[in-house]
Amino acid sequence: MPWSSQTCFTRGTWHGKPLFSHNIADRSVLATKRQLRAMGKRPGGQDPSAFLYFRCRKAGKLVFADLYLIEKAKPVRPMTPARQAALDKAIAARRTCRECGDTGWAELPKAHRTCEACLYTAGLAPDSYLHDYLVGEPTVTADDQFALAA
């Protein structure tokens, strides 16, 4: 291996780099992006040194992950006030209803970004997940919910 003078077992090569399967790569030398982030590091522009592959049972396919050298990784950049403000703004936009403008505590569904009260007012789509929980007409309208929140 380019990073070690010792020989190690691989499963061949993929795109010209060593290919490892589960629990074969040396964890003190190589790490995925997620593992680097847990260590407080980032790849820092380096190309992957090797690849890890495993079978995802749920998707039923092979998944490949990039492995980076830990010694070449750079520390994570600190969170600045401007980056924190931009992140807060993006999260608030995901929680804000497009119809009434009410900001809830949870992220709204990406397809419509409307709260449940506004969905009731507009009429539920035939394939809405709310049909599983509701029988009959809604008891609270969007205006009533707005009055309760105020």
Backbone torsions as a table, in degrees:
resi	resn	phi	psi	omega
1	MET	NA	145.2	-178.3
2	PRO	-63.0	-27.2	-176.6
3	TRP	-94.1	-3.4	-177.0
4	SER	-145.6	149.3	176.6
5	SER	-86.1	-11.8	-179.4
6	GLN	-84.2	154.0	174.7
7	THR	-87.2	146.2	176.9
8	CYS	-142.2	159.0	-176.6
9	PHE	-80.6	128.8	174.6
10	THR	-126.3	170.6	177.1
11	ARG	-101.4	20.4	-179.7
12	GLY	111.8	-153.4	178.3
13	THR	-127.7	156.5	176.7
14	TRP	-142.6	121.6	-174.4
15	HIS	55.6	34.6	176.7
16	GLY	79.7	5.4	-179.7
17	LYS	-119.3	155.9	179.5
18	PRO	-60.7	145.2	-179.1
19	LEU	-116.4	124.1	-179.0
20	PHE	-115.1	150.7	171.1
21	SER	-105.3	-178.4	-173.5
22	HIS	-54.6	132.3	176.0
23	ASN	63.3	22.7	177.4
24	ILE	-104.9	-36.0	-179.1
25	ALA	-68.7	144.5	179.1
26	ASP	-72.2	114.1	-175.8
27	ARG	-71.8	-15.7	177.8
28	SER	-84.7	-10.1	-177.6
29	VAL	-115.1	-41.1	-174.8
30	LEU	-115.0	146.3	178.4
31	ALA	-152.3	153.7	174.3
32	THR	-81.0	172.4	178.2
33	LYS	-59.7	-41.4	-178.8
34	ARG	-66.1	-38.9	177.7
35	GLN	-68.9	-37.9	176.1
36	LEU	-62.6	-42.0	180.0
37	ARG	-62.4	-38.6	177.4
38	ALA	-64.7	-26.5	176.7
39	MET	-86.1	-4.0	-177.3
40	GLY	82.3	27.2	-178.4
41	LYS	-127.6	170.2	176.8
42	ARG	-139.3	158.7	-178.5
43	PRO	-60.1	-32.3	175.2
44	GLY	69.5	33.7	175.8
45	GLY	86.9	-3.2	179.7
46	GLN	-76.3	147.1	174.9
47	ASP	-75.7	154.9	177.3
48	PRO	-60.6	139.7	179.3
49	SER	-89.0	-23.8	-179.5
50	ALA	-159.0	175.9	178.5
51	PHE	-128.3	147.8	176.4
52	LEU	-114.0	135.8	176.3
53	TYR	-128.1	149.3	177.2
54	PHE	-155.6	161.7	-179.9
55	ARG	-96.8	124.6	175.3
56	CYS	-85.9	114.1	-177.0
57	ARG	-67.6	-36.4	-178.2
58	LYS	-66.8	-45.1	-179.9
59	ALA	-85.2	-19.7	179.7
60	GLY	69.4	36.9	-179.5
61	LYS	-146.4	167.7	176.1
62	LEU	-81.1	139.1	178.7
63	VAL	-119.6	134.6	179.6
64	PHE	-112.9	135.8	178.3
65	ALA	-123.9	142.6	177.9
66	ASP	-78.5	138.5	175.2
67	LEU	-112.9	131.6	-177.6
68	TYR	-115.8	153.5	176.2
69	LEU	-75.1	129.6	-178.6
70	ILE	-68.8	-36.4	-177.2
71	GLU	-67.6	-24.8	178.5
72	LYS	-91.8	-6.8	-178.2
73	ALA	-70.4	147.8	-179.9
74	LYS	-105.3	158.4	178.1
75	PRO	-68.2	152.0	178.5
76	VAL	-67.4	139.8	177.8
77	ARG	-68.4	141.1	-178.9
78	PRO	-70.6	153.1	178.3
79	MET	-74.3	121.6	178.3
80	THR	-92.4	160.0	177.9
81	PRO	-58.7	-35.7	179.6
82	ALA	-67.7	-41.8	177.6
83	ARG	-65.9	-38.9	178.4
84	GLN	-64.6	-40.8	178.6
85	ALA	-64.7	-41.1	178.4
86	ALA	-65.5	-38.6	178.0
87	LEU	-66.5	-43.7	177.5
88	ASP	-61.6	-39.1	179.5
89	LYS	-65.7	-41.7	179.6
90	ALA	-66.1	-40.6	179.5
91	ILE	-67.0	-40.2	178.3
92	ALA	-64.1	-35.7	178.9
93	ALA	-65.9	-33.3	178.3
94	ARG	-73.3	-21.1	-178.6
95	ARG	-98.6	-4.8	-175.5
96	THR	-93.9	130.8	178.8
97	CYS	-71.7	136.5	-179.2
98	ARG	-76.4	-20.6	-177.8
99	GLU	-87.1	-57.3	-174.0
100	CYS	-99.7	-13.8	179.1
101	GLY	80.0	6.9	-179.8
102	ASP	-75.2	134.7	178.0
103	THR	-99.6	118.4	-179.4
104	GLY	-93.7	-173.6	-177.9
105	TRP	-93.8	-14.0	-178.0
106	ALA	-121.9	157.5	178.8
107	GLU	-70.5	133.5	-179.3
108	LEU	-82.3	156.0	-179.1
109	PRO	-57.2	138.1	-174.1
110	LYS	-65.0	-30.7	-174.6
111	ALA	-62.9	-37.8	-174.8
112	HIS	-131.6	-20.6	-179.9
113	ARG	49.2	43.7	175.3
114	THR	-124.2	148.3	-179.7
115	CYS	-75.3	167.8	-176.2
116	GLU	-66.3	-35.4	179.2
117	ALA	-63.9	-39.9	177.5
118	CYS	-69.4	-32.8	175.9
119	LEU	-64.6	-39.8	177.6
120	TYR	-61.5	-44.1	-177.8
121	THR	-64.4	-42.0	-178.5
122	ALA	-76.8	-15.7	-175.8
123	GLY	93.7	134.0	-176.5
124	LEU	-78.4	140.1	173.5
125	ALA	-68.8	151.9	-178.6
126	PRO	-59.8	-28.3	-178.7
127	ASP	-100.0	17.4	-177.8
128	SER	-68.9	142.8	178.3
129	TYR	-68.2	-19.3	-178.2
130	LEU	-69.2	-20.9	177.7
131	HIS	-62.6	-25.9	179.2
132	ASP	-69.3	-24.5	-174.8
133	TYR	-106.4	-14.5	-172.5
134	LEU	-113.1	143.5	170.4
135	VAL	-133.8	124.6	179.7
136	GLY	92.1	-162.0	-176.8
137	GLU	-89.3	152.2	177.1
138	PRO	-67.4	146.1	-178.3
139	THR	-92.4	-20.6	-178.9
140	VAL	-122.1	127.1	176.8
141	THR	-88.9	174.4	179.4
142	ALA	-63.6	-37.6	178.3
143	ASP	-66.9	-40.4	178.2
144	ASP	-64.8	-40.4	179.3
145	GLN	-65.0	-39.8	179.0
146	PHE	-63.3	-40.0	179.2
147	ALA	-67.1	-37.2	178.5
148	LEU	-67.4	-37.4	-178.4
149	ALA	-71.2	-28.3	-177.9
150	ALA	-80.7	NA	NA
